[in-house]
């Protein structure tokens, strides 16, 4: 089982869209795939048409009041399941902060699934907190979408420094550009500069309306615009991730 965390310090950079479209690509190729929605907004759950059926489910999972397996729900897509989020996920930092070995909590929970899934994707909320420490430890790879702007790149550098200062494995960080607007010279300049960095994958996701339409269709792009450029970009990104991160 390979665990991929889709993460960025900043919000609004395309984390959830990447989580859903990469998960769909994984499942379509036959990998038994699970999305764990860790964001209290529950956007991944929404895109996959799933809602939490237990009150305060996220809190109960972290408190070990509920088995992780019992929270898993099927979706309408073959090989693709999801652990939905609810608003109680906002308490994750408080709950983890009270636990011993909090950094290993998610890793411990996921260990029960190692014979059931090939790929687990953690859709992580923005920020750096106790929850994110647990995400970083649980993930085999931390995939960071970055808009090619100065502030977004600064967030990558902040995370990179955080890994270094806290003795986390920086080699598990892989970045890709997201929401790329080819009309902006700055985007081209930033991408050209950072493609030299080993952390950045070559594939990128463009800023196109088809990505935004995921909310209208409540579905991965491939299901309603398979021939679109955005869908092709996600397919290319998945192929590169599979080659670099999944053996």
C-alpha positions in Angstrom: 0.0 0.0 0.0 1.3 3.4 -1.0 0.0 6.5 0.8 0.0 9.8 -1.0 -0.8 13.0 0.9 -2.1 15.9 -1.2 -1.0 18.9 0.8 -0.1 22.5 0.8 0.4 25.1 3.5 -1.9 27.4 1.5 -5.6 26.9 0.6 -7.1 27.3 -2.8 -4.3 25.7 -4.8 -6.1 22.7 -6.2 -5.5 20.0 -3.5 -9.0 18.5 -3.5 -9.3 18.6 -7.3 -6.0 16.7 -7.5 -7.0 14.2 -4.8 -10.2 13.3 -6.7 -8.8 13.2 -10.2 -5.7 11.3 -9.2 -7.7 8.8 -7.2 -10.0 8.3 -10.1 -7.1 7.7 -12.5 -5.6 5.2 -10.0 -8.9 3.3 -9.6 -9.4 3.3 -13.4 -6.1 1.5 -13.8 -7.2 -1.2 -11.4 -5.6 0.0 -8.2 -7.8 -0.5 -5.2 -7.9 3.1 -4.1 -9.1 4.9 -1.0 -9.5 8.7 -0.4 -9.4 9.8 3.2 -11.0 13.2 3.4 -9.3 15.0 6.4 -10.6 18.5 5.6 -13.7 19.5 7.7 -15.0 21.2 4.5 -15.5 17.7 3.1 -15.0 18.7 -0.5 -13.6 15.4 -1.5 -16.6 13.6 0.0 -18.8 16.0 -1.9 -17.1 15.4 -5.3 -17.5 11.7 -4.8 -21.2 11.9 -3.8 -20.7 10.6 -0.3 -21.7 11.9 3.1 -20.7 10.9 6.6 -23.5 8.7 8.1 -22.3 8.8 11.7 -22.5 12.0 13.8 -19.0 13.3 14.7 -17.5 10.5 12.7 -14.1 12.1 12.1 -13.7 12.8 15.9 -14.7 9.2 16.7 -12.1 7.8 14.3 -9.3 9.8 15.8 -10.5 9.0 19.3 -10.5 5.3 18.5 -14.2 5.1 19.3 -14.8 3.9 15.8 -12.8 1.5 13.5 -11.4 3.1 10.4 -12.7 0.2 8.3 -16.3 0.9 9.4 -16.1 4.5 8.2 -15.2 3.5 4.6 -17.9 4.0 2.0 -18.1 2.8 -1.6 -18.5 5.3 -4.4 -20.2 4.9 -7.8 -16.7 4.2 -9.3 -15.1 0.8 -9.4 -12.1 0.3 -7.1 -12.6 3.7 -5.5 -13.8 4.1 -1.9 -13.8 7.1 0.5 -13.6 7.9 4.2 -15.8 11.1 4.3 -15.1 14.1 6.5 -17.6 16.0 8.7 -17.3 19.2 10.6 -15.9 17.4 13.7 -12.6 17.0 11.7 -12.0 20.6 12.9 -11.1 19.1 16.3 -8.3 17.0 14.9 -5.5 19.1 16.3 -7.0 19.2 19.7 -7.5 15.5 19.8 -4.1 14.6 18.5 -2.4 17.1 20.8 -3.7 15.2 23.8 -2.4 11.8 22.6 0.9 10.2 23.1 2.6 9.3 19.8 0.3 11.7 18.1 2.6 11.9 15.0 2.1 8.2 14.4 -1.7 8.1 14.9 -2.7 8.2 11.2 0.0 5.7 10.4 -1.3 3.4 13.0 -4.9 3.7 11.8 -3.9 3.1 8.2 -1.8 0.0 9.0 -5.1 -1.9 9.4 -5.8 -1.3 5.7 -2.4 -2.4 4.3 -3.8 -5.6 2.8 -7.0 -4.1 1.5 -5.8 -1.1 -0.6 -3.1 -0.4 -3.1 -3.3 3.4 -3.0 -4.5 5.7 -0.2 -4.8 9.4 -0.9 -5.0 11.8 2.1 -6.8 15.0 1.1 -5.3 17.3 3.8 -6.5 20.7 4.9 -4.1 23.7 4.6 -1.8 24.7 7.4 1.0 23.2 9.5 -0.2 21.7 12.8 -0.2 18.5 14.8 -2.5 16.9 12.3 -0.1 17.7 9.5 2.8 16.2 11.4 0.7 13.0 11.5 0.0 13.3 7.8 3.7 13.7 7.0 4.6 10.6 9.0 1.8 8.5 7.6 2.5 9.5 3.9 5.0 7.7 1.7 4.9 10.8 -0.5 3.7 14.3 0.1 2.4 15.8 -3.2 2.2 19.5 -3.2 0.3 21.5 -5.8 1.7 24.9 -6.2 0.4 27.9 -8.2 3.4 29.4 -10.1 3.4 32.6 -8.1 5.8 34.1 -5.6 3.6 33.5 -2.5 2.7 29.9 -3.5 6.4 29.1 -4.0 7.2 30.7 -0.6 4.8 28.2 1.0 6.7 25.4 -0.6 10.0 26.7 0.8 8.4 27.1 4.2 7.3 23.5 4.2 10.7 22.4 3.0 12.3 24.2 5.9 9.8 22.8 8.3 10.7 19.3 7.2 14.4 20.0 7.7 13.9 21.6 11.1 11.8 18.8 12.4 13.9 15.9 11.1 11.2 14.8 8.6 12.2 13.1 5.4 12.4 15.8 2.7 12.9 13.3 0.0 9.2 12.3 0.2 8.1 15.8 -1.0 7.1 16.0 -4.7 5.6 19.2 -6.1 3.6 20.0 -9.2 2.3 23.2 -10.6 -1.4 23.8 -10.4 -3.9 26.4 -11.8 -1.3 27.4 -14.4 -2.4 30.3 -16.6 -0.4 30.4 -19.8 -1.5 34.0 -20.4 0.6 35.2 -17.5 4.4 35.6 -18.1 5.0 35.2 -14.3 3.7 31.7 -14.4 6.0 30.8 -17.2 9.0 32.4 -15.5 8.4 30.7 -12.2 7.8 27.3 -13.8 11.0 27.6 -15.8 13.0 28.5 -12.7 11.6 25.7 -10.5 11.6 22.9 -13.1 15.3 22.8 -12.4 14.5 21.7 -8.8 14.3 17.9 -8.3 11.2 18.4 -6.1 9.0 19.5 -9.1 7.3 17.1 -11.5 7.1 18.0 -15.1 3.4 17.5 -15.4 1.1 20.4 -14.4 -2.5 21.3 -14.1 -3.9 24.2 -16.1 -6.3 26.8 -14.8 -9.4 25.8 -16.9 -13.1 25.9 -16.3 -13.4 22.2 -16.6 -11.7 21.9 -13.2 -14.2 24.3 -11.7 -17.1 22.3 -13.2 -16.3 19.4 -11.0 -18.5 21.1 -8.4 -21.4 21.3 -10.8 -21.1 17.6 -11.8 -19.9 16.4 -8.4 -17.5 14.1 -10.2 -14.0 13.7 -11.5 -13.2 15.5 -14.8 -12.7 12.2 -16.6 -16.4 11.3 -16.2 -17.8 14.4 -17.9 -15.0 15.9 -20.0 -12.7 13.0 -20.8 -11.4 14.6 -24.0 -10.6 17.9 -22.4 -7.1 19.3 -21.9 -7.6 19.4 -18.2 -8.4 15.7 -18.1 -5.4 14.9 -20.2 -3.2 16.9 -17.8 -4.4 14.9 -14.8 -3.8 11.7 -16.7 -0.2 12.8 -17.4 0.3 13.8 -13.8 -0.9 10.4 -12.6 1.4 8.6 -15.0 4.4 10.6 -13.7 3.4 10.1 -10.1 3.0 6.4 -10.7 6.4 6.2 -12.4 8.2 8.2 -9.6 6.3 7.2 -6.5 4.6 3.8 -7.0 6.6 0.7 -7.7 
